[in-house]
Every structure is written in structure tokens, then in C-alpha cells.
Amino acid sequence: MASTPRKPANPSPQRRELYFFTLYRVLEACLLALVAFSPAGEFLLQIREPAMLQTIVVLYMVAAISLLIAGYRSELSAARQAGIGLAIDILVAALVLATTSGSQGGVALLLLFNVGAGALILPQKAGLGFAGAACAVVLADSLYLRAIASESARPLAESVMFSVTYLATAVLCELLSRQVLESQALAEQRGEELANQAEINELVIRRMRTGILVVDGEHLVKVCNEAAWGLLGKPSPDRRQLADIAMPLHRALLTWRQGRGETPKAMTLGDGTPEVLPRFVSLSLTDNLFLIFLDDSRVFSDRAEELTLATLGRLSASIAHEIRNPLAAIMYSVQLLEEATELPEADKRLLEIIHTQCHRMNGIVQDILGLARRERSQPESIDISQFARRFVDEYRASHPLETDILQSVSERSVLAMADPRHLHQVLTILVQNALTYGRMPGEPAKVTVSVRTAPPGAPPELNVIDRGPGIPPAVASQIFTPFYTTSEHGTGLGLYIAQQLCEANQCTLSYQPVPGGGSCFRIILPPGMTLMKDEASPGRLNLA
């Protein structure tokens, strides 16, 4: 079964104008019916052909009702329906003028609205054409009456004025229709832009890391983004009252609305949720909408820590640079004094202490400068097994270990992506710490640099393991904090610099306790890639 066309939910302006046009036509038909079928019609007009007039009025009433129904159900365009209706109006006006006497003024006035309404819907040429047809009907009737009964005919100037009015009305209504269509197109464009902007705003608000709530004057939640929902403890969507969701926030908002000057305090809004710092903003002058920002206090702590570390790093680098010059002079003077032949043993011991402490201070200065002047990483694919063996050999050659043991363990070649300079610096820090602190009292240190063979698809691991006393859990949670140290000879920057260098190379550095005693610092590196030829197919390349 074919579906019946229905009136659109949002009719266009032309459809609305067509509806009122057809409704006015029904009213005209009713007025003509009153004249044709009522005894009062004889007092209003001189009807020459009553039967014909009644037939014309009945047909016009049927046509008017049919056009009114067609405006809802017909698939014809509004302009086509308006053209058909206006042609019928002009034809009926001509027939009414032909069957009556003294009705020219009334019929012409009724026809004026039809011409104007048609010009609003029809194109310019069609509107002017129908206006010209209406002019022709009025002028023809005037000339006809003047020809058969000049004494009862209306002045010709009246018909001319009606004709000019029809044409002027058609032009003005067409211009008005054009402006209406342009305004509608502009309104639709602006509406689409506003809808898009509203969708973008909703998406941005929903994805913001800052929690956002919008509540009304009764503290009913209107908008809640994902971050706020998580900070509130993920309440049920059915709970919309702020007092039911977060009573502390409800009270803080009431206090803020009363005082308008008190700064809200940090609070916890749900079980297992972080502490938040609320901020309130009024969205209207009538206090009907309020915007609540929920900031995670950890973000402020992290930002404050970053600013503190950045400032401290710049200050430390400046101080270290100023210390390095007099330190170099002291070390050079110590070297000159050590070359003296007649120097008591006690003085030699003092010079040795000065020389050792100068080297320690120089190491501190280098750590601080390395923290402040860290270069960008330039990762490349390296064989970390070979790199670890070469590092151990170089470290043994440049650092006398005496009874301490430093060895490397690797099963096969393992490729990883890292900056060799940064990785060398990280291993130097970890090995020095292991040799210094990773030993049992009275025993030599045993440090192993091992490369763990990773299964296919897993990232490679580089471990620095010692057999010392290990690190207590309370201390292990803070060993990567800058300037934190449990040794009176340390700076607390070594492990922090190592972790920063690892992060610059997209690596992770973590501490792992060793069962049975000892410490393990594990570096997880991104896997490396290389192209090598397949022995079976010399022309084929495989990715390893």
C-alpha cells in the first residue's frame, strides 16, 4: 500500500503562507455563498443570473475546500498549488462580475488579497502575470458596463487604480517573500552553526580533565562531564540532586552563594576518589544556574612540584657553575702541593682528603649541570647485549674495582631503541650506586648487568642487580625523588637523572627487590628493528 503524504513536522514558510491563503479562499467562498443563497444578498448586490451565481459559488466552495485539503496531502509544490488556486480566484471573480451588478468594488478588494498572497508564493514572473490577469478582469468589466450602461458604470479611474494596486502589491509581496526566504536561509545556517557549536562544546566539556558541573538554583545537576562523574565517585544517573550526590559540595555551594567571598576548601566527594578543590561561577544574574569546576588537587601538587624543580634546577645550575671555577683552582693547588718532596705524612693525608672531597664536589656539580642541561635523546637501534658487555669492560678499565665484582650476563643478541649516550650514563649511575651501597658489611660488592631474553613481542629488559642488603619499602617509594638521599655523601640526584633520561628515551626505570637479598634496577626498553637478509632467499628481507 502506498503511503499517504503527510504534512511535514516543520513546514516551510511557503507552506504556511499557502495554508492561510487557502483558508482565506474558503472565507471568500462563504461570503459569496451568503450573497448567493441568503435573502440578504438582494440588498447587497443586483444579481442578474441567480442560478448561475449559485452554481459558481458551489463549485468555488468545493474548489476552495479541495485546495485546503490538498495543502496537507498533495505532493504538488506550494507554488504550483498557489498558481492553480489564484487562477480559480480570478476566473470566479470574472464570473461573479458577469452575473451581478454593482459588485466591482467589493470583488476587486477581495481579489487584492489573493494577488498579494499569490505573489508571496509564486515566482516573480508568475506573480506579475496573475496580477496582470486580475487587472484585465477589472478593466474588462468596467469597459463592458460602460458600453452597455454608461450611466450606472463606475468611473474608469477606479478600475485603473485597482489595476495599479494589483501590480504594486505583486511587486512588494514578491520582494517581501524574497527577504523572508533569505532570512529563513540565514536562520537555518545560523541554527546549523549553533547546533554544531553546541555539539563541539558538549564534546569538549565531556572530554575535559577538569570536572565540570552545571546546577540550577535548586541544586539540581543539569550537566556533568566524565571527569566530574569520576571525581564524584561515579554516582547513578538517576541521582540528580547535588545534596544526594555530594553533600560537602552542596554545603560549599550554599556557603558560597550566601557569602560570595569565602574560598572553598579541598574536599573528598566519594569513596576512593582523590581530593578536589571546587570553584563556583554564577552563569546568570538571577542565580538560576551555577558552574562548578572540580580540580584534582594532585594536578596542582604536580604543577607546583614541577615549578619548584625547574626553579631549583636553574638555581642549582647557576650555583654549580660558580662553584666549578674556584673548585678547579683548589684541585690544581692540591696537585702542586702533592708534588712537593719534603711534605710530612700528616699533610699528605690532609691533601688526600682535600683531593677526595674536591672530586666529590666536582661529581655533584656535574650531576646538577647534567640535570639542568639535559640534551634531547637521539635513539637508535642497538644490541643491548653487546652494549652491556662493552660497558662492563670499559668500566673495569677506567674504575679500579679491587675486590669488587662487576660482570655482564646475556644469552643472545637483543635489539632495543635507545640513545647510547643516555643509556651509558644511566648504567654508570646504577652501577656506581650498586658498587657503593649494594654490598654487605665487610664483603665485596657483586654487581651483575644482565640482559633478559624477551619472548617475541615483549620489550627487552636491562637489569643492574646487586647482592646487598636491599632497600626498605619506605625508602624505595622515594628513591627517584630529586634531592632525596639516605647517605650523607650523596646528592639524591643520581637516580632522578637516570629516570629522566629513561623517560626521554621512552624507557621505564623501576626498582625490584631481589628474593634472598639484594636490589634490581630494571630498565624496560622499546624493541629495536633491523633489516637482514634471509639465507634461504638472498633477495628477500626480513624484519627482526
Secondary structure, 3 states (H helix, E strand, C coil): CCCCCCCCCCCCHHHHHHHHHHHHHHHHHHHHHHHHHCCCHHHHCEECCHHHHHHHHHHHHHHHHHHHHHHHHCCCCHHHHHHHHHHHHHHHHHHHHHHEECCHHHHHHHHHHHHHHHHHHCCHHHHHHHHHHHHHHHHHHHHHHHHHCCCCCCCHHHHHHHHHHHHHHHHHHHHHHHHHHHHHHHHHHHHHHHHHHHHHHHHHHHHCCCEEEEEECCCEEEEECHHHHHHCCCCCCCCCEHHHHCHHHHHHHHHHHHHCCCCCCCECCCCCCCCEEEEEEECCCCCCEEEEEEEEHHHHHHHHHHHHHHHHHHHHHHHHHHHHHHHHHHHHHHHHHHCCCCCCHHHHHHHHHHHHHHHHHHHHHHHHHHHHCCCCCCCEEEEHHHHHHHHHHHHHHHCCCCCCEEEEEECCCCEEEECHHHHHHHHHHHHHHHHHHCCCCCCCCEEEEEEECCCCCCCCEEEEEECCCCCCHHHHCCCCCCCCCCCCCCCCCHHHHHHHHHHHCCCEEEEEECCCCCEEEEEECCECCCEEECCCCCCCEEEC
